[in-house]
């Protein structure tokens, strides 16, 4: 029986993809809200496994871990529960 994964695909790649998509999405969202066009392009184009995104979020945009947790809570637990987009 053939594997459902492509040859050379590693199972550890899925958590890495989720990690990168979370930080990239959050950083892009903050960059748009702050009207940081150069940061938006840099984050969109460069793939740094979340490092550039984390630097932007915590050092440039001056967000705290509490801000990140509150945003996650609001999006996933409140807005999705109520059916908001």
N, C-alpha and C positions, 0 to 999 in steps of 0.2 A: 504494500500500500504506500502510495506517495505521500510525502509530507505536505501539509497545507501551506507551509512557509516556503518562500523562495530559497534557493540555495544561497548560502552565505548570510541569511537573515538570522540574527541572534535574538533570543527572547528578552535579553536585557535592553534591547532597543526600545521597547514599548514604554517602560518607565522614563527613559531619557526623552522620548518624544513628548510625553505628557508634561514632564518638567519644563522643557523648552517652550512648549506652547503656552503653558500657564504664565511663565514670567514674561515672554514676548508679548502676549496679549495684554497683560496688565500694564506693562511698560508703554506699549503703544497707546493704550487708552489714556494713561496719565499724560503722555506727550501731547496728545490731541487736546486734552482738557487745558493744558498749560500753554498751548500754541507754540510748542517747541518743534519747529519744522525740521531743523537740522538733526535733532535727536531722533525724531520720528523716522527719518530716512536712514540714519545710521542703524537704528534698532531693527528696522525692516530688512535692510540689506545684509548686515553682518550677522553671521551665525557664530555665537561665542558660548553656546551651551548655557545660556542664561546669565553669564557673568556680566556682560555689558548692561543687560536689562536690570540686574540687581543693583549695579553701581548707579544707574540712572535713578531708579526708584528711591533708594535710601540716601544717596549723596547729593544728587542734583535736585530732585523733586522734594527732598526732605521729608519723605514719608517715614512713618514708624511702623514697626511690626504690628502694632495695634491697629493702625490704619488699614494694613493689608488684611488682617483677620476680620475687621469690621466689614470691609468690602466683600470678602468671600462670604461671610455670614449673610449679608444683605442680598447678595445675588443668588446664592444657592438655597438658602433656607427661608428667606422672606419673600423675595420677588417670585421665585419659581413656585413656591407653595401657594401664593395668591394668584398665580397665573399671569403675572405682569411680565412684560418683555423688557 
